[in-house]
Amino acid sequence: MLSARRNRQFASNDEFYTFVDRIAERLRLHGFTSDAERLHTLIHKVAWTTSTELFGELRIALRQTQEEGTLRDKALAYDISLAIDTLDHALSVRTSSASSHTNRPNQAMQRTAPRSDA
């Protein structure tokens, strides 16, 4: 069952945000109130310019919670790891597609620029 959960796909950002909301609720139940509130604030109280900004901040917050190492609930710790993996993947895809997109004009200009000795 763990391998099936590890490959979980989220149909939309909203579905992922709901998953993180559930993590926050569970953190609150286990006494991690400040961690839970931080996740809630990031998702519901901050106006983000892009989802990439939000993803980056969520990843930082979740990693800090994970690095505290005091979670006794293995399922919760696992879901936090899953959320981090999902964010890592989403951010790497966005970064690589943004990089290739921004590099294309430069590469095209280098190929078509007139030679100075011509």
N, C-alpha and C positions, 0 to 999 in steps of 0.2 A: 504494500500500500504506500510506503514512503516514496518509492520511485515514481509512482503515478502522481503523487502530490508534487514531487520535485519538478515535474514537467508541466505543471499547471500553466495554462494560458489564460490570459485575461482578455475578454472580448472588447473592452474599452478602458479608457483611463478612469471613467466613473466606477467601473467594476473593481479596478485596482484600488481606488480611493476608499471604496466600501471595505475592502479587505484590510487596508491600513486602519480604518476606523475600528474594525473589530479587534485588531491588535491593540489599539489604544484602550479600548474598553477592557480587554483582558489584563493589560498592564495596570490599569487603575484598580481592578479587582485584586491584584497581587501586591498592591501598595506602591506601585511605581507611578505615583500621581503626576509628578513633574514631567516624566517622560511621556505619559499619556496626554497631558495638556499640551506639550510641545507639538506632538503629532496632530492633535486636533486644531491647534492654532495654525500650523502650516497649511493644512488642507482647507480649513473653513474661515479663517479670519485674516489671511493675507491675500492681497490682490497681486497675483503674479503676472508678469508680462508674457512669459512663455511657460509651457509645461516643463520644459527642460530645467528652468530655474527651480521649480517646485520639486522635480525629481531629484535634483542635486541636493537640495536641503533635506528632503525626506531621507535620502541615503545617509547623509551625515548624522541625522538624528537617530536613525535606526542602528547605525554602526556604533554610536556612542552608547546606546542602550545595550547592545550586544557585548561591547567591550567591558562593561561593568562586571560581567561575569557572575551576577548574583541571581539570575533567573533559575528557579528550580523547576518550573513547568517546561518540560522538554518539548511539548507540542507548541507552546508559545515561542520558545527559542527557535524551533524549527521554522515556524511561520515568519519570524523576523528574518531568518536567513533566506528564506524563499523570497521575501519582499526585497531584500538587498540584492539578491541575484537578478531578480526581475528588473530592478532599477539599473543595475550595472549593464545588463543586456540592452535595455532601452537607450541608455545614455551612450553606449558604445556604437550602436546603430546610428543614432542621430549624429554623433560626432564624425563617424566615418562618412556618412552621406553628406554632411555639411562640408567636410574637408574636400571630398572629391568634387563637390559642386563648386566650391570657391576656387579650386585649383584649375578647373577647366578653362576659364577665361585666360588665366595666366599662361597656360600651356598653349592655347590657341594663338595668343599674341606672340609668343616666342617662335612659333612655327611660321607665322605669316609676316613677322617684322622684316622690313627691308634690310639687307645687309649694308653696312656702312661703307664697304669697299666697292659697291656696285655703281 
